[in-house]
């Protein structure tokens, strides 16, 4: 992968260099790694008695004046979560959104320097005999932080720690478990730096992807890879996550709620989970697209209902290998049934956008609102049809 030289350092906040001698001792990974998940998927989950941390579990390494916490939703809670933290030392006087040059920043170092101050650590005290650490991304200069829902779980009050180690009080002001998203409000927004957000629809398969966080408690970790896929769909205990970004940038327990960024230093997603059969990172991680996350956050903060659009079909890839989503079943009384869709129909496009499979269809429906009218291009036997459907509300 060719990296483009970053713009002059005067345009970017640069953390002080650290020696390897400053790094904390590595924790014993045998105690940190979860047991293999036979299903392969490590989804977000709420703490349970079986997954409660033990008193003998070693805390992740910390620096400066911080107390020890067990990684929330990650190592100790069904190994889910990627509970994220980025702690790069930024400019203590930085109180405005970092400036990103018009050209690509290029290197992971430049991206980390530009975006690092906007990624915060979220600490949850008590509960199940321990606590937890996750991370969040400041998306609004009014003091609003996006994170993964499994990071905060049922907590109402959290500690938000900025990149320069300033400790702030935060309140969970919105949560949507089925999208694994939550919003934390900080009462002193002048202490925060807001991230640059990528424009919707600009993510491409194969482009660089950079994850910022603290896997297994190792602070200020930056990993790089590419966007491996788009519009991924995964089943979780809280519901189906659709439209996910897949990346091979290494993310592990300790990364959840943190940023997945492009080489412009813009946030493209909020890290949420990995797919693994042994509890370790195998190069398959997922992030909620930032457009989806911010759209949900804006509604929750405004007190609006976050309802999901509903079509009412189950689908699969056509057995002949062609493109589209073939309907396996139609729910009685659903919008699909009312519109006349049938088992065996193949939906090849929605509002002119080709559907490459069932995941693409689910993502397209998920991006709509209840009450939206969509036009489906359907192949039925040898006949091509256009069918309009008014989407319902997911119960």
Secondary structure, DSSP 8 states (H G I E B T S, - for coil): --------GGGS-------GGGS-----HHHHS----TTSEE------STT---TTS------TT------TTTTSSTT---B--------TT--S-----SS---SHHHHHHHHGGGEEEEEE--STTS-EEEEEEEEETTTEEEE-HHHHTT-SEEEEE-TT--EEEEEEEEEEGGGTEEEEEES-GGG----EE--TT---TTSEEEEEE-GGG-TTEEEEEEEEEEEEEEEETTEEEEEEEEE-S---TT-BT-EEE-TTSEEEEEEEEEE-SSSS--S-EEEEEHHHHHHHHHHHHTT-----EE--EEEE--TTS-SSEEEEEE-TTSHHHHHT--TT-EEEEETTEE--SHHHHHHHHHTS-TT-EEEEEEEETTEEEEEEEE-EE--
